[in-house]
């Protein structure tokens, strides 16, 4: 059982952040996550009050500030619903979205902007995901082929899907699945994730030998990992 309550946390500099406080029975520790630069999620035992939560956030404010700044610089999040003036990330660049009324919904990239054709905008998220999946098949598969040849590691199959908390995975039978959200990032970051998953064909772990193999083909992997948020 859990009880959720949302409140506004005011930082010492006056900045406001929305905090979702989840009280979970059986939970013994406190867990803090930054969802976006202005949104926190705090999971605590049931007896943790809102005053306790705000006191805890005050103690962690330095950490919160560092993480929020990191997200602000590197996060490539998109809106889940269309609104006038919104924008979308594609291959590390941000594009404005122009809505055009049409009987069938579609999304296309034309020069310096996205054209979102729709009779009503409720399917925006699904249309964006469809665009990313199609782009992944056209762009990312070529990068997988390139790195497979270079590393001499070949997946049994490559799939694409939308993950919530991982960028990719390699199954025990060497099927690689990549997150369509990678299309929001530049090719260097996409290449890193591909190298990472191809390395799992040889090493099904994250031990030293695995990272040595990743580092052989992408020496900057540590800094690239930090940019994937």
C-alpha positions, 0 to 999 in steps of 0.5 A: 500500500502507498499514499501519494501526496504532492506539495511545492518545495521552495528552495533557499533561493526562492525557486519552486519545485513540485514534489511527489511524496510517496508513503510506502508501507514496508519501506525502511529507507528514503529514496529521492529522485529528480524527474525533471529540473523542477520536479522531485519524487520522494519515497518514504516510510508511512510515518514520514510527514510533509514537514519531515519531507521538507526538512529532508529536502532542505538537507539535500538541497545541494545535491538537488541543485547539482542534479537539477542543473545537470538535467537542465543542461543535458535532458532531451525531454519532449512534451507528451501532449501538443501545445502551441509553441512546443518543440521536439528533440531529434538527433541532438537538435531542438525543432519547433512544431507546427500544427496543420489540420488534416484527416490523418495524423502524421509527423514529418521533419521539414527543414527547420521544423516539425509539421504535425498533421492531425484532425485533433491533437490527442494522439501526439505522443503516439505519433511522435513515437511512431516517427522515432521508431521509423527513424530508428529503423532508417538511421540507427540500424546503419550505425549498428551495422557499422559498429558490428563490423568494427567490433566483429560482434553481431546481434541475432536481431535488433529491435526498437521499443520505448523503455522508461528506465533503460537505453538498451539491452542485450538478451542472453541470445544476443537480441539487442533492443534499443530505446526509441528515445535515443533519437532525441540525442546526437549520434555520438551518444547513440553510438555509445549505447550501440557499442555498450550493447554490442559489448554485451554480446561478448560479456553479459556483465559490467565487469572490468573486461566489459568496460575495457572493451567499451573503452577501446571503441569509445574512450569517452564513455564515462562522460557520455553516460552522464549526458544520457538523462 
